[in-house]
Amino acid sequence: MIEYSIHTPSDYICSHREKLLPDWSLPVRSILVVLQPAGMELVQQTPETEDQKQQLRQKFLEFGLAIVEKLRNLGHQADLFDPRTGLPVLSQAGSLRLDDVAVVRSTLGYPATRLGDCSGIVHPTWGRAVYPSILIASADSGLVKSVISTVEGLLETHHSLSG
């Protein structure tokens, strides 16, 4: 199961697009926030949490790459940011890394939590057992939503947040 919501880009993303995605020629028009429930809190770095993060990262990459491929086939620029590195998966990396926790905080208003070097989101239902991921596109939110509906079969269950 995942939750997702589509948002207009923040001023920060718009003003730093060249540092996040230097080879893009189009402006960012939508941000897709993807949240997945985890089987445990993910703020401590243990072998179990790292394994869980890798499984959730793989699910996001499969889901996100299918969306990106369809958007690109329609003539838009789109990419997902690797939650592990903060760098785009398909586009040239820029001088800035995307902080997925900060994006979730700014778009959904969920509080962040920090333990050592690891920061995370506090989800209203899942608590700290949540894995956030971000996809950015030059397409508007309506088209992104339409594309998502065509690829929803990749993961078992999807739940859209209003956004």
BELVENKA-V422694 format. One record per helix or strand of 2 or more residues. SS is the DSSP state (a for helix, b for strand). FROM is the first residue (numbers start at 0). LEN is the number of residues. Records with the same first field share a line. If there is no record, write none. Layout:
# BELVENKA-V422694
SS = FROM-LEN ; FROM-LEN
This chain:
# BELVENKA-V422694
b = 1-6 ; 29-8 ; 77-4 ; 111-4 ; 117-4 ; 129-8 ; 157-3
a = 10-5 ; 16-4 ; 46-27 ; 99-9 ; 140-14
